[in-house]
Amino acid sequence: MHKTLRVIHATEMEAVVLASYRLKEVAYSWFELCEESREEGIPPARWSEFADSFIDHFLPVETKAARAAEFESPRQGSLSVWKYHIRFAHLSKYAIYMLPTMEARVRHFVQGLIPLVINEAATTALNSDMNYGIMVAFAQATKDRKLRGKMEQDNNKKTRSAGNLSGSYSRGNGGKALHRRVSSRPTQSVAYSSARALPS
């Protein structure tokens, strides 16, 4: 576990260093100033610290307020569960005050799910052991299962409908009988016109 955490921290620090290479002009000057202002003995910035500091410094206040407002009423809409989760995590940075606990985070995530998933997810969210990562996986699995069930129902309906149509054609002998009657004897008008054509 500790080894894994060290690897994650090292990766985050490498991400900060790599990101700093892409900064230009004012942004790079800001990064250098941040690094120089860190006290001796403190390790380099982690990615989360770097990202938060960058956003605080460069993102306009109006944009932050708009994203916080968007986060207040999350909506999955046409997004997949995974893309909704990415969007949710991104916007949550602007309204962190709304997520004081893991339970609040889970509840807020569930609030924006599509109707296909929300009822089961809301019920599951009542479980005190439910954390955010498990809820994301649960929501995705629930959506997949319900979509599969819906597709199976639709296929069954199509199969039954096709069976009913073919059954009505095979059971009804009226079509063939009528065809035989019509073709086996001429209609009255045809017989009358044929009789008139005979020499007297």
C-alpha positions as CSV (number, residue, x, y, z in Angstrom):
1,M,0.0,0.0,0.0
2,H,2.7,2.5,1.0
3,K,4.8,1.6,-2.1
4,T,1.7,2.2,-4.3
5,L,1.2,5.6,-2.7
6,R,4.8,6.5,-3.3
7,V,4.5,5.5,-6.9
8,I,1.3,7.6,-7.3
9,H,3.0,10.6,-5.6
10,A,6.0,10.2,-7.9
11,T,3.8,10.1,-10.9
12,E,1.9,13.2,-9.9
13,M,5.2,15.1,-9.3
14,E,6.4,14.0,-12.8
15,A,3.1,15.2,-14.2
16,V,3.8,18.7,-12.7
17,V,7.3,18.8,-14.1
18,L,6.1,17.7,-17.6
19,A,3.2,20.2,-17.5
20,S,5.7,23.0,-16.5
21,Y,7.6,22.4,-19.8
22,R,4.4,23.3,-21.7
23,L,3.8,26.5,-19.9
24,K,4.8,29.7,-21.7
25,E,5.6,33.3,-20.8
26,V,3.5,34.5,-17.9
27,A,2.4,31.0,-17.0
28,Y,5.9,29.7,-16.8
29,S,7.1,32.7,-14.8
30,W,4.2,32.0,-12.3
31,F,5.3,28.4,-12.0
32,E,8.9,29.3,-11.3
33,L,7.8,31.8,-8.7
34,C,5.6,29.1,-7.0
35,E,8.5,26.7,-6.9
36,E,10.9,29.3,-5.5
37,S,8.5,30.3,-2.8
38,R,8.2,26.7,-1.5
39,E,10.1,26.2,1.8
40,E,13.2,24.1,1.8
41,G,12.6,20.4,2.6
42,I,9.1,20.4,1.2
43,P,8.7,18.0,-1.8
44,P,7.8,19.3,-5.2
45,A,4.2,20.1,-5.9
46,R,1.7,17.3,-6.5
47,W,-0.5,17.4,-9.5
48,S,-3.7,18.3,-7.5
49,E,-1.9,21.2,-5.8
50,F,-0.4,22.5,-9.1
51,A,-3.8,22.3,-10.9
52,D,-5.7,24.0,-8.1
53,S,-3.1,26.8,-7.9
54,F,-3.1,27.2,-11.7
55,I,-6.9,27.5,-11.8
56,D,-7.0,29.9,-8.9
57,H,-4.4,32.2,-10.5
58,F,-5.5,32.1,-14.2
59,L,-9.2,31.3,-14.4
60,P,-11.5,34.4,-14.3
61,V,-13.8,34.7,-11.3
62,E,-16.8,34.7,-13.6
63,T,-15.8,31.4,-15.1
64,K,-15.3,29.8,-11.7
65,A,-18.8,31.1,-10.6
66,A,-20.4,29.7,-13.8
67,R,-18.8,26.3,-13.3
68,A,-19.8,26.2,-9.6
69,A,-23.4,27.0,-10.6
70,E,-23.3,24.3,-13.2
71,F,-22.1,21.8,-10.6
72,E,-25.0,22.7,-8.3
73,S,-27.4,20.9,-10.6
74,P,-25.4,18.1,-12.3
75,R,-27.0,16.4,-15.3
76,Q,-25.8,13.2,-17.0
77,G,-27.9,13.8,-20.1
78,S,-26.7,11.9,-23.1
79,L,-23.2,11.3,-21.6
80,S,-22.1,7.8,-20.6
81,V,-21.7,7.2,-16.9
82,W,-17.9,7.4,-17.2
83,K,-18.0,10.8,-19.1
84,Y,-20.5,12.1,-16.6
85,H,-18.1,11.1,-13.8
86,I,-15.2,12.9,-15.5
87,R,-17.4,16.0,-15.9
88,F,-18.6,15.8,-12.3
89,A,-15.0,15.4,-10.9
90,H,-13.9,18.4,-13.1
91,L,-16.7,20.7,-12.0
92,S,-16.5,19.6,-8.3
93,K,-13.2,21.6,-8.0
94,Y,-15.2,24.8,-8.3
95,A,-17.7,23.9,-5.6
96,I,-15.8,21.8,-3.1
97,Y,-17.7,23.4,-0.3
98,M,-20.8,21.4,-1.4
99,L,-18.9,18.1,-0.8
100,P,-17.9,18.1,2.9
101,T,-18.1,14.3,3.1
102,M,-18.0,11.2,0.9
103,E,-21.7,10.7,1.5
104,A,-22.4,14.2,0.2
105,R,-20.3,13.5,-2.9
106,V,-22.1,10.2,-3.6
107,R,-25.5,11.8,-3.1
108,H,-24.7,14.7,-5.4
109,F,-23.4,12.4,-8.1
110,V,-26.5,10.3,-8.0
111,Q,-28.7,13.4,-8.2
112,G,-27.6,14.0,-11.8
113,L,-27.9,10.4,-13.1
114,I,-30.4,9.6,-15.9
115,P,-33.9,8.1,-14.9
116,L,-32.9,4.7,-16.1
117,V,-30.3,4.4,-13.3
118,I,-31.2,6.9,-10.6
119,N,-33.7,4.9,-8.6
120,E,-31.4,1.9,-8.0
121,A,-28.4,4.2,-7.4
122,A,-30.3,6.4,-4.9
123,T,-31.4,3.3,-3.0
124,T,-27.8,1.9,-3.0
125,A,-26.5,5.3,-1.9
126,L,-28.3,5.0,1.4
127,N,-25.8,2.3,2.3
128,S,-23.2,4.1,4.6
129,D,-20.3,2.0,3.1
130,M,-20.9,3.3,-0.4
131,N,-18.0,5.4,-1.6
132,Y,-17.8,7.5,-4.8
133,G,-15.7,5.1,-6.8
134,I,-18.0,2.2,-6.1
135,M,-21.0,4.3,-6.9
136,V,-19.6,5.2,-10.4
137,A,-19.0,1.5,-11.1
138,F,-22.5,0.6,-9.8
139,A,-24.2,3.2,-11.9
140,Q,-22.4,2.0,-15.0
141,A,-23.2,-1.7,-14.3
142,T,-26.9,-0.8,-13.6
143,K,-27.2,1.2,-16.9
144,D,-25.6,-1.7,-18.9
145,R,-27.9,-4.3,-17.3
146,K,-31.0,-2.2,-17.9
147,L,-30.1,-1.5,-21.5
148,R,-29.5,-5.2,-22.1
149,G,-32.9,-6.0,-20.6
150,K,-34.6,-3.4,-22.7
151,M,-32.9,-4.7,-25.9
152,E,-34.0,-8.3,-25.0
153,Q,-37.6,-7.1,-24.5
154,D,-37.6,-5.3,-27.8
155,N,-36.3,-8.4,-29.6
156,N,-38.9,-10.6,-27.9
157,K,-41.7,-8.2,-29.0
158,K,-40.3,-8.2,-32.6
159,T,-40.1,-12.0,-32.6
160,R,-43.7,-12.4,-31.3
161,S,-45.0,-9.8,-33.8
162,A,-43.3,-11.6,-36.7
163,G,-44.7,-14.9,-35.5
164,N,-48.2,-13.5,-35.4
165,L,-48.0,-12.1,-38.9
166,S,-46.7,-15.4,-40.4
167,G,-49.3,-17.4,-38.4
168,S,-52.2,-15.3,-39.8
169,Y,-51.0,-15.9,-43.4
170,S,-50.6,-19.7,-42.9
171,R,-53.9,-20.1,-41.0
172,G,-56.1,-18.1,-43.4
173,N,-56.9,-20.3,-46.4
174,G,-59.4,-17.8,-47.7
175,G,-56.7,-16.2,-49.9
176,K,-56.0,-19.3,-51.9
177,A,-59.6,-20.5,-52.0
178,L,-60.7,-17.1,-53.3
179,H,-58.0,-17.2,-55.9
180,R,-59.1,-20.6,-57.1
181,R,-62.7,-19.6,-57.3
182,V,-61.9,-16.5,-59.3
183,S,-59.6,-18.3,-61.7
184,S,-61.7,-21.4,-62.2
185,R,-64.9,-19.7,-63.6
186,P,-65.3,-16.4,-65.5
187,T,-67.2,-13.6,-64.0
188,Q,-70.7,-12.8,-65.3
189,S,-69.5,-9.8,-67.4
190,V,-66.9,-11.9,-69.1
191,A,-69.4,-14.7,-69.8
192,Y,-71.9,-12.2,-71.2
193,S,-69.4,-10.5,-73.5
194,S,-68.2,-14.0,-74.8
195,A,-71.8,-15.0,-75.6
196,R,-72.4,-11.9,-77.6
197,A,-69.3,-12.5,-79.6
198,L,-70.6,-15.9,-80.9
199,P,-72.2,-15.9,-84.4
200,S,-76.0,-16.3,-84.5
